[in-house]
Amino acid sequence: MSSLVLLVELTINAGRMDAFLARAREHRSNVLSHEPDCKGFELLVPTEDGDTVFLYEVYADQAAIDHHMQTPYMKQYLADTGPMIAKRNRKLCTLASE
């Protein structure tokens, strides 16, 4: 069975990028420390677009994603970063390179 990827494109509100990245790095650390079925979690900032961040998260299966979405630290991350985000576009993908 192929892993699943959450690919999330975020548009960050003007002047909030540094605060967002600091909070997102903390969240990444929580996920990688507490979720063994998260196989990877990366923050990507395009060099040509100063207000966009991509989250690339790899999970073992749908159950791992469901667990991730229900954790207290995920709920807190969403609450903390909500005011920093102008737009969110989330795609669920199958990791075809496995």
Rosetta silent file (secondary structure, phi, psi, omega in degrees, C-alpha in Angstrom):
SEQUENCE: MSSLVLLVELTINAGRMDAFLARAREHRSNVLSHEPDCKGFELLVPTEDGDTVFLYEVYADQAAIDHHMQTPYMKQYLADTGPMIAKRNRKLCTLASE
SCORE:     score description
SCORE:     0.000 S_00000001
   1 L     0.000  132.217  179.577    0.000    0.000    0.000 S_00000001
   2 L   -75.266  148.742  174.686    1.332    3.413   -0.966 S_00000001
   3 L   -69.490  162.622  176.671    1.773    6.156    1.568 S_00000001
   4 E  -110.514  144.921 -179.990   -0.469    9.196    1.483 S_00000001
   5 E  -119.193  131.967  166.838    0.746   12.755    1.146 S_00000001
   6 E   -96.588  119.323  176.206   -0.919   15.897    2.360 S_00000001
   7 E  -113.417  112.127 -173.980    0.222   18.716    0.114 S_00000001
   8 E  -118.215  123.369  174.977   -0.967   22.011    1.525 S_00000001
   9 E  -102.092  124.091 -178.426   -0.442   25.362   -0.191 S_00000001
  10 E  -118.544  136.332  169.460   -0.811   28.320    2.150 S_00000001
  11 E  -103.101  120.302 -175.017   -0.906   32.009    1.353 S_00000001
  12 E   -93.898  137.391  178.390    0.397   33.860    4.391 S_00000001
  13 L   -61.205  147.296 -179.009   -0.909   37.310    5.316 S_00000001
  14 L   -53.119  134.632  177.366    1.505   40.205    4.785 S_00000001
  15 L    78.967    3.366 -175.559    3.969   40.626    7.621 S_00000001
  16 L  -111.328    0.265 -173.861    3.157   37.247    9.192 S_00000001
  17 H   -59.777  -48.558 -177.896    5.638   34.926    7.444 S_00000001
  18 H   -60.763  -43.893  179.343    8.257   34.844   10.216 S_00000001
  19 H   -65.467  -40.977  179.178    5.659   34.186   12.913 S_00000001
  20 H   -62.626  -49.029 -177.698    3.979   31.538   10.775 S_00000001
  21 H   -61.875  -38.687  177.606    7.226   29.697   10.023 S_00000001
  22 H   -61.279  -45.271 -179.208    8.252   29.720   13.689 S_00000001
  23 H   -69.776  -38.198  179.424    4.900   28.207   14.694 S_00000001
  24 H   -66.323  -37.153  176.704    4.914   25.734   11.788 S_00000001
  25 H   -64.401  -39.357  176.574    8.406   24.510   12.754 S_00000001
  26 H   -62.997  -44.031  179.204    7.177   23.908   16.295 S_00000001
  27 H   -62.649  -44.262  178.115    4.189   21.999   14.929 S_00000001
  28 H   -56.183  -44.543  178.859    6.449   19.926   12.645 S_00000001
  29 H   -60.990  -43.320  177.322    8.551   18.963   15.653 S_00000001
  30 H   -59.759  -46.874 -178.031    5.443   17.870   17.573 S_00000001
  31 H   -62.245  -50.375 -177.113    4.213   15.750   14.686 S_00000001
  32 H   -66.098  -28.428  179.750    7.536   14.039   14.050 S_00000001
  33 H   -79.127  -28.390 -170.660    8.052   13.411   17.782 S_00000001
  34 H  -116.123   -6.169 -175.733    4.605   11.981   18.516 S_00000001
  35 L  -124.893   92.638 -177.982    3.343   10.357   15.315 S_00000001
  36 L   -62.962  -21.338  178.925    5.339    7.302   14.244 S_00000001
  37 L   -88.456    5.416  169.045    3.120    6.876   11.177 S_00000001
  38 E   -91.890  112.233 -175.109    4.180   10.298    9.875 S_00000001
  39 E   -86.810  -11.082 -179.954    7.059    9.376    7.566 S_00000001
  40 E  -179.489  150.315 -179.534    8.043   12.947    6.745 S_00000001
  41 E  -153.415  113.315 -178.014    7.029   16.571    7.186 S_00000001
  42 E  -124.878  146.545  173.187    8.662   19.409    5.278 S_00000001
  43 E  -106.907  126.820 -177.140    8.055   23.153    5.049 S_00000001
  44 E  -123.171  131.455  177.173    8.788   24.587    1.610 S_00000001
  45 L  -119.892  113.261  178.967    9.035   28.279    0.704 S_00000001
  46 L   -60.985  140.985 -177.837    9.211   29.030   -3.035 S_00000001
  47 L   -70.541  -23.892 -175.818   12.082   31.335   -3.931 S_00000001
  48 L  -100.934    0.798 -174.993    9.940   33.439   -6.266 S_00000001
  49 L  -136.098  103.458 -171.652    6.824   33.886   -4.121 S_00000001
  50 L   -74.988   -5.682 -178.129    7.262   35.617   -0.778 S_00000001
  51 L  -118.833   13.299 -177.030    3.824   34.883    0.680 S_00000001
  52 E  -114.404  141.982  172.550    3.445   31.163   -0.069 S_00000001
  53 E  -134.200  138.471  171.810    4.367   28.106    2.002 S_00000001
  54 E  -109.308  136.994  170.255    3.882   24.474    1.058 S_00000001
  55 E  -106.094  128.700  179.290    3.536   21.737    3.668 S_00000001
  56 E  -120.781  105.519 -173.753    4.575   18.291    2.430 S_00000001
  57 E  -121.531  128.628 -178.132    3.485   15.621    4.894 S_00000001
  58 E  -112.543  126.790 -178.554    3.815   11.864    4.301 S_00000001
  59 E  -124.377  151.792 -177.918    1.659    9.423    6.290 S_00000001
  60 L   -62.478  -38.063 -175.481    1.499    5.634    6.331 S_00000001
  61 L  -167.331 -178.794 -178.707   -2.242    5.525    5.632 S_00000001
  62 H   -64.727  -35.175  178.232   -5.578    7.288    6.094 S_00000001
  63 H   -60.800  -37.213  178.431   -5.791    6.208    9.731 S_00000001
  64 H   -66.605  -39.026  176.594   -2.526    8.061   10.413 S_00000001
  65 H   -66.147  -44.022  179.096   -3.940   11.221    8.808 S_00000001
  66 H   -59.267  -43.861  177.690   -7.169   10.877   10.793 S_00000001
  67 H   -61.087  -47.587  179.977   -5.152   10.525   14.000 S_00000001
  68 H   -54.482  -46.198 -175.763   -3.007   13.539   13.079 S_00000001
  69 H   -66.942  -20.621 -177.379   -6.046   15.743   12.492 S_00000001
  70 H   -98.311   -3.142 -177.937   -7.473   14.902   15.942 S_00000001
  71 L   -69.342  147.623  178.410   -4.383   15.557   18.061 S_00000001
  72 H   -59.576  -36.720 -179.011   -4.544   18.441   20.543 S_00000001
  73 H   -71.475  -27.812  174.455   -1.387   19.997   19.087 S_00000001
  74 H   -68.906  -45.094  178.974   -2.910   19.971   15.572 S_00000001
  75 H   -61.368  -39.388  178.865   -6.028   21.718   16.826 S_00000001
  76 H   -68.791  -40.259  176.494   -3.869   24.289   18.634 S_00000001
  77 H   -58.136  -46.552  179.322   -1.706   24.830   15.542 S_00000001
  78 H   -61.423  -41.653  178.892   -4.816   25.534   13.454 S_00000001
  79 H   -66.003  -42.880 -177.719   -6.096   27.996   16.050 S_00000001
  80 H   -68.164  -39.439 -174.053   -2.732   29.735   16.377 S_00000001
  81 H   -94.150  -12.535 -179.412   -2.034   30.041   12.647 S_00000001
  82 H   -48.800  -49.103 -179.948   -5.569   30.691   11.400 S_00000001
  83 H   -68.610  -13.158 -179.945   -5.209   34.494   11.616 S_00000001
  84 H   -88.674  -14.092 -170.648   -1.875   34.281    9.759 S_00000001
  85 E  -108.202  124.831  177.723   -3.283   32.471    6.714 S_00000001
  86 E   -84.663  -35.151 -175.750   -5.147   34.218    3.898 S_00000001
  87 E  -151.612  142.574  179.020   -5.779   31.075    1.833 S_00000001
  88 E  -132.427  129.141  176.388   -5.368   27.302    2.255 S_00000001
  89 E  -128.538  115.049 -174.707   -5.468   24.716   -0.535 S_00000001
  90 E  -113.980  131.862  177.099   -5.090   21.098    0.567 S_00000001
  91 E  -123.812  136.077  172.289   -4.595   18.087   -1.695 S_00000001
  92 E   -99.739  124.397 -174.911   -4.499   14.443   -0.656 S_00000001
  93 E  -126.725  155.236  169.216   -2.134   12.473   -2.889 S_00000001
  94 E   -92.638  135.222  178.268   -0.860    8.941   -3.234 S_00000001
  95 L   -78.374  100.045 -172.770    2.914    8.679   -3.096 S_00000001
  96 L   -82.198   -8.781 -178.168    3.509    7.081   -6.484 S_00000001
  97 L   -84.951   -3.177  178.852    7.292    6.847   -6.158 S_00000001
  98 L   -81.694    0.000    0.000    7.130    3.956   -3.680 S_00000001
